[in-house]
């Protein structure tokens, strides 16, 4: 019971700490900039469901906002404590180290899901002001891929934070090289990117959006299971790595 209370306190404390961090302000600024783009494009030409899915969901959110938000909170969940030399106090608490890792992830997960999912809803509402009637039902096609990819991203970046001290730099390199570059090249190399499975879910969701000829998406159900498996797999890998490493090198 002592360990459970400590874990619940850790989750609540870390949640409040992340809520007051500058990450929230930066994410809000990025979302506001994307909202300005949506409004400006809507004033110039009405939004269709196809155009919204391609430009907003797959490009602005899928390749930029969603991974960046997950990166900030995923690497910072442990990285902030490590940088401030306070991680040593966490590992001396009566909690399993795997529990600390999972608790830190639980603390940042609501922020990531609300910012990414709520950001999509906000942008969709703005687009409907200058949108065609078909856009009214588009949100149902795009929300699940965004939320599921958010889970995969934040678990991946949180895992990197357990494996490497400079996880932020590695994560930035991953986003811009793997997600942006490899994710757009022909062939099967794009399958190493999380955004590939997000796009496959979008294309297979019934949305009025067709993949480019060179994209070759996989089945939406398979993509859904891959994203869920990545989230669970990175959580398990990160918890195991954190348990072994922090036991010998807590700071």
N, C-alpha and C positions, 0 to 999 in steps of 0.2 A: 504493500500500500504506500509506503514511503517513496518507493521508486516511481509509482504511478502519479502521486501528487507532484513529485519533482518534475516529471515529464509534462504534466498538464500546466504547471507553472512556467516551464520553459517555453512551451508553445504559445501561451498567452502573452508572456513578456516579449518574446521575439516578434509576435504579431504586432503588438503595439509599437515596438521599436521600429519595425519596418514601415509601419503606417506613417510614422513621423519623419521618416528619412527623406533625403533629397531625391531619392529614386522616384518617389511618388510625384514630386514636382516635375522632374525631368520627363517622366512618362506622360504626365498631363500636358506638358508643353508639346511633346511630339504628337500626341493625339489631337491637340488643337491645330497644329500645323496641317495635319492630314485633313481635318475637318474643313479648314480653309480651302484646301485643294478641291474637296468634294463640292463645296458651295460654289466655287468659281467655275468648275466644270459644269455644274448644274445650271448656272445662269447662262452659260454659253450654249448648251445643248442638253435636252432632257435626258435623264438617266434611264437606260433600259436595264432589265435584269442581267442580260448578257454583258453589257458594258460594266455594270457594277461588279459582277463576279470576277471579270478579268482584271480590271484596273484596281479596284479597292480590295477585294478579298484575296486574290492570288498575288498581286504585286505589292501594294502599299502595306497590307496587313501580313500576308503570308511570307513575304521575303524580307520585310523590314520590321514592322512594329511588333508583331508577335514574338519573333526570336530575340529582338533587342530587349523587350520587357522581361522575357524569361531569363535572358542572360544577366540582366542587372540583379534580379532577385535571386536567381538560382546560384550564381557564384557568390553573391553577397551574404547569403544565409550563413555560411561558415566563414567565408573570407573576411567579413567585417570583424568577427571575433578573433580570427587569427591575426589580422593586421593590428588590432588593438591589444594584443597579448592577453585577451581575456578567455581564450579557449581553454587554457589550463584549468581555470576554475570550473568550467563545465564538466570536464572529464573527471574531476574529483568528486562530483556529485554522485549520490547513490542511484545511478542510472546506467544501463547498458550503453556502450558507445554506439551501437547500432540504433538504439532508441533515441539518442541525441541527434544522430543524423536524420532519422525519420521525423523527429519532432521539429527540427529546423526546416525541413521541407514542408511539413504541414503548416508551419507558421507563415510561409511566404506564398503557399499555393492559393489561398483566397485572393491575395493581391493580384496575382498573375491572371487568374480566371476572371476576376471582375474587370480588370483593365482591358484584357483582350476581348472577352465576351461582351462586356459593356461597351467597349469601344466600337465593336462591330454594330451593336444595336444603335448607338448614337449616330454613326455614319450612315446607317441604313435609314434612320428617321430623317436625317438631313437630305438624303438623296430622294426620299419619297416626296419631299416638298416640290422638287423639280423633276419628278419621275413619272414614268408611264404607269398605267394601272397594273401591268404585269409585275412591277416591282413589289407590289404589296405582299405577295406570297414568297418572295425570294429569300427572306431571312431564314425560313425553315431549312433551306438547302445548305446554307452557309454556316450556321451557328455550330453544329456538331463538329465539322472539320476543324474550325478555329479552336474550340475548347479542347478537343482531343490532341491536336498538335501542341497546344500550350502545355498539356500534361507531359508529353514526350520531351519537349524542349527543356522545361524546368527541371525534370528529372535528370536529363543528360548534363546540363550545366552544373547542377548540384553534385552530380557524380564527379565531374571534372574537378570541382573544388575540393573534393575529398582526395583525389588522386594527385593533384599538382598544386603547389603553392601559388604559382602565377596563372591560375585558371582563367582569369579574366582575359589576358592576352591570348591564350589558346582559344578561348571561346570566340573572341572577336575574329581571329583568323579563320575559325571554322565557319562562322556566319558568312563572311565575305568571300571566302574561297569555295567552300563546299556548297553552301546553300545558294549563293548568287551565281558563281561561275559554273561549278559542276552540275548544278541543278538545271542549267539552261543549255547544256551541250547535248547533242544527239547521242543515241546509244543507251547502254544500261548503266553507265557511270553515275547518272543522276539518281540511281536508286540508293546511293549512300546518303542522300540528303533527306531530311525529315519532310521538307517542303514537297518532295515528290509524292509522298503518301497523302499529304494534305490535299494536293491538287487532284490526285486520283479519287479521293473521297468526294471532292467538289464535282468533278466531271461525272461521277457515277451516282450522284444524289438526285438526279432528275432535274437539275437546274438547266436552264436553256443556254448551256455553254458547252462548246465542242472543243476537244483538245487539238492542238496543232498536229499536223501530220507526223512530225518527228518525235512527239512526246511519248506515245505508246503507254498510256496509263494501265495500271493493273485494276482488277476488280475492286469496287468500293468496299465490299465486305472484307476482302483480304487486307486492303489498306487500313481499315479500321482496326483489325486485329494486330497488324504490325505496329501501329502507333501505340495501342494499349500494351503490347508486349514490350516495346521499347521503354515505356514508362516504368513498367514493373521490373524489367531487367536492369535498367540503370539504377533504380532504387536499391535493388539487391546488391549489385556490384559496388555501388557507392558505400552502402552500409558495411559491407565486408571490408572494403579498403580502409574506411575510416576507423573501423574497429582495430585493424592490425596496425595501421600507421600511428594513430593518435595514442595508442597504448604505449608506444615507445618514444613518440615525438609529439607531445601534446601541444606545444606552442608553435 
